[in-house]
């Protein structure tokens, strides 16, 4: 019998999610590669992955999911996003997403890539995107609400202060602690609020797991060993990459504190290259 992928509670949503979720990057963030993208999604489904990520900003990702999920839609937790900062723009994106995904609802709808106070002021103002999120949840077309960000921890903290979101998708990897750390700021605040935490940038766009650097299992294991993390999402380009990530999730064991510190020390010198997605300064 195939070993199942371990699961954790997704905050207070009442849902259990696999430690590894399929991210919307990799081959899913492309145009015109249906024949390559659909097998990646199907392989994740076959191996028991139950958390899947997409966004309107990810090229044809939603179309690939729409072609791949079919009757298996009800078996998974599907997360999408809005990069629009207005109510009307966000509701249009939601309608378009439901059509492309071939579904009647999205499990988690997130404010995408929060970077500046200007973003927040637009979102939380009259006619802002937050109105769309609340309306959609009331209508049942989305189940849960979240935020995402990898640019500046302070912006996520301020968004959390302004509204009671269910989840936060944030950048977390072995080099995070060295500069503008999400793990030392947003992660404990999310735990205090009972929010689910989903980790991204776990491999720093693949840079951390290039040959001669960290094994996939160590890079993933570090983030999963951070207190309060529900799961991680990782983009994949081939079914074989899905299999490698699933294998790491199945074999995951919590790292000891001394091993966590050792990995952090190993990444100190190259931290700027592996946290390239954060604001400068």
Secondary structure, DSSP 8 states (H G I E B T S, - for coil): ------EEE-TTSS-EEESEEEEEEETTSSSS-HHHHHHHHHHHHHTT--EEE--TTSTTHHHHHHHHHGGGGGGSEEEEEE---BHHHHHHHHHHHHHHHT-S-EEEEEE----SHHHHHHHHSTTBHHHHHHHHHHHTSEEEEEEEESS-HHHHHHHHHHS--SEEEEE--TTGGGSS-STTTHHHHHHHHT-EEEEE-TTTTTGGGSTTS--HHHHHHHHHTSTTEEEEEEEESSHHHHHHHHHHHHT-----HHHHHHHHHHHSTTHHHHTTTS---
